[in-house]
Amino acid sequence: MLPEGHARCTPRCTADQICVSNSCGCGEATIEVKDIVAGQVKSNVVVVPYRLGEWCSADFPLGELVLVRMFDGESLWSPAEVMPSGEVLFEIEHFDFIAGVRASELPAADGRASISALRKAAGL
């Protein structure tokens, strides 16, 4: 756990704002990279920052499969689910763009798109 204001936990509000928050600060999840959709990672283990909400609960699905977009020091993520067919689905609402593709333009059902559709749309 990193307290609000720590070098790796930027405050939610600036000094000129009035802010009411139940946030406990930030956490960092160390996750193992199982697959890369686009781009490169320097290691098969990456650290993804997340916020701790009310009662210090993590808003990151710890211990579960996730799709993470890391770009320019920032990360966005979505829970992912492996279907019985082996297809991996993710929630498009968590991304504007991923792998250069506008997430809202991916074929989706119930707000979820497949990794294979993302790869196809990205020309990968």
C-alpha positions as CSV (number, residue, x, y, z in Angstrom):
1,M,0.0,0.0,0.0
2,L,1.2,3.5,-0.9
3,P,-0.3,6.5,0.9
4,E,-1.9,9.3,-1.0
5,G,0.9,11.8,-2.0
6,H,3.6,9.1,-2.2
7,A,5.9,9.5,-5.2
8,R,4.1,6.6,-6.9
9,C,0.6,7.6,-5.7
10,T,-0.4,11.0,-7.1
11,P,-3.1,12.8,-5.1
12,R,-6.6,12.7,-6.7
13,C,-7.0,16.5,-6.1
14,T,-4.6,19.4,-6.5
15,A,-3.8,21.9,-3.8
16,D,-6.3,24.4,-5.1
17,Q,-9.3,21.9,-5.0
18,I,-11.5,20.8,-2.2
19,C,-11.6,17.1,-2.3
20,V,-13.6,14.5,-0.3
21,S,-12.4,11.0,-0.8
22,N,-12.5,7.7,1.0
23,S,-9.5,6.4,-0.9
24,C,-6.7,4.8,1.2
25,G,-4.1,5.5,-1.4
26,C,-2.6,3.2,-4.1
27,G,-1.5,-0.3,-4.6
28,E,0.8,-1.9,-7.1
29,A,0.0,-5.3,-8.6
30,T,3.0,-7.4,-9.8
31,I,1.6,-9.5,-12.7
32,E,3.0,-12.1,-15.0
33,V,2.7,-11.4,-18.7
34,K,1.1,-14.4,-20.4
35,D,0.6,-12.9,-23.8
36,I,1.4,-9.7,-25.7
37,V,-1.2,-8.4,-28.1
38,A,0.9,-5.5,-29.4
39,G,4.2,-3.8,-28.6
40,Q,6.9,-5.1,-26.3
41,V,7.5,-5.4,-22.6
42,K,11.0,-5.4,-21.0
43,S,10.2,-8.3,-18.7
44,N,7.7,-11.1,-18.3
45,V,6.7,-9.4,-15.0
46,V,5.2,-5.9,-14.9
47,V,3.9,-3.7,-12.1
48,V,0.5,-2.1,-12.6
49,P,-0.6,0.7,-10.3
50,Y,-4.2,0.9,-9.0
51,R,-6.3,2.9,-6.5
52,L,-7.4,1.6,-3.1
53,G,-11.0,2.7,-2.6
54,E,-13.3,2.8,0.4
55,W,-12.3,0.4,3.2
56,C,-8.9,0.1,1.3
57,S,-10.4,-2.3,-1.2
58,A,-8.5,-2.8,-4.4
59,D,-10.2,-1.8,-7.6
60,F,-7.8,-4.1,-9.4
61,P,-8.9,-7.8,-9.8
62,L,-6.1,-9.3,-7.8
63,G,-5.3,-12.9,-8.7
64,E,-7.5,-12.8,-11.8
65,L,-6.8,-12.7,-15.5
66,V,-6.6,-9.1,-16.8
67,L,-5.8,-7.3,-20.1
68,V,-3.5,-4.4,-19.4
69,R,-2.7,-1.5,-21.8
70,M,0.6,0.1,-20.8
71,F,1.6,3.3,-22.7
72,D,3.8,6.2,-21.8
73,G,4.0,5.4,-18.1
74,E,0.2,5.0,-17.8
75,S,-1.8,1.8,-17.5
76,L,-5.4,0.9,-18.1
77,W,-6.8,-2.5,-17.5
78,S,-9.9,-4.7,-17.8
79,P,-10.9,-8.0,-16.3
80,A,-10.6,-10.8,-18.8
81,E,-12.3,-14.1,-19.1
82,V,-11.4,-17.3,-20.9
83,M,-14.4,-18.8,-22.5
84,P,-14.9,-22.6,-22.9
85,S,-13.8,-22.2,-26.6
86,G,-10.5,-20.8,-25.4
87,E,-11.4,-17.3,-26.6
88,V,-10.4,-14.5,-24.2
89,L,-12.9,-11.7,-23.7
90,F,-12.3,-8.3,-22.2
91,E,-14.5,-5.3,-21.3
92,I,-14.2,-2.5,-23.9
93,E,-15.5,0.2,-21.6
94,H,-12.1,0.4,-19.9
95,F,-10.3,1.6,-23.1
96,D,-10.5,4.4,-25.6
97,F,-7.9,2.9,-27.8
98,I,-5.9,-0.3,-27.5
99,A,-3.3,-1.6,-29.9
100,G,-4.1,1.5,-32.0
101,V,-7.8,0.4,-32.4
102,R,-10.7,2.4,-31.0
103,A,-12.2,-0.1,-28.5
104,S,-15.8,1.0,-29.2
105,E,-15.4,0.0,-32.8
106,L,-14.5,-3.6,-32.0
107,P,-17.3,-6.2,-32.5
108,A,-18.7,-6.7,-29.0
109,A,-21.4,-8.6,-27.2
110,D,-22.5,-7.5,-23.7
111,G,-19.8,-4.9,-23.8
112,R,-17.0,-7.5,-24.2
113,A,-14.8,-8.0,-27.2
114,S,-12.3,-10.8,-28.0
115,I,-8.6,-10.6,-28.1
116,S,-8.7,-12.3,-31.5
117,A,-11.0,-9.5,-32.8
118,L,-8.6,-6.9,-31.4
119,R,-5.7,-8.6,-33.1
120,K,-7.6,-8.7,-36.4
121,A,-8.6,-5.1,-36.2
122,A,-5.0,-4.1,-35.4
123,G,-3.7,-6.1,-38.3
124,L,-1.7,-8.4,-36.0
